[in-house]
Amino acid sequence: MLVDGKTIAADIYRELKEELSGRTKRPRLLVVTAAPNVETQKYLNLKCRFAEELGIEVVVQEFSSEVTTQDIQDFLVGAFATYDGVIIQLPLPVQVDTALLLSLLPKQLDIDVANYVATEAEILPPVVGAIKEISKRHQIDFVGKKVVVVGRGRLVGKPAALWAEAQSAAVTVVDKDTVDASTILKEADIIISGAGVPGLITPEQIKEGVAIFDASTSEEGGVLRGDADPACAEKCSVFTPVPGGIGPVTVAVLLRNLVQLTKPSS
């Protein structure tokens, strides 16, 4: 079954609009980026468009490719008091200490949940929240399942593995250095992929009935593609296409995190 991420996202946006309609103060969101590539810029544009449609004020601070860690750090520290949520849009240029900057984010402003700890999270990293939302709607239970996470990245692989383990799944993480990764994939009940390699996962590598959450978006020949070959969908119980699968839900969950963190105390 193909997941219609746009429909799920639309449901979330309706709930958020209802929540925000009763507020006198709308959230302010800061997005910090540096020399974004094509894929990052498209994703950033989506975040800004949907935030503004909800009435959320968005400010984008774009630095050049020559920016230093200190430049961004100085800007962030001076901006924290002015905003209700802050996004540090990854990836940043190679000379920037990404880990240091993410560690500076106050928990109450970190709507990306960059410093995610599965047992302590009030909100979930957007990709993880999207996986949870899709799983709920398609009755996918992680308990006791063999889950293979492809990639160890900060945005997908690492938080997805932590969350799946917290759901009592048997989690294996594979990457380009994993020996016999194809055999491991073939045994998976659920695959979560964020490697950023178009067509990495083929129908021959998966079993019938597997659920694939393709959380990767790469541009190839002007076309957005995921890690999983679209032909995999024929063997899957649930398959998130690229584009239109996890991506729209991830943006919606990100903005839901902002709305939740700024919810007035009763």
Secondary structure, DSSP 4 states (H G I P E B T S, - for coil): -B--HHHHHHHHHHHHHHHHHT-SS--EEEEEEES--HHHHHHHHHHHHHHHHTT-EEEEEEE-TT--HHHHHHHHHHHGGG-SEEEEPSPPPTTS-HHHHHHTS-TTTBTT-TT--TTT-SS--HHHHHHHHHHHHTT---TT-EEEEE---TTTHHHHHHHHHHTT-EEEEE-TT-TTHHHHHHT-SEEEE----TT-B-GGGS-TTEEEEE---EEETTEEE-SB-GGGGGGEEEE--TTTSHHHHHHHHHHHHHHHHTPPP-
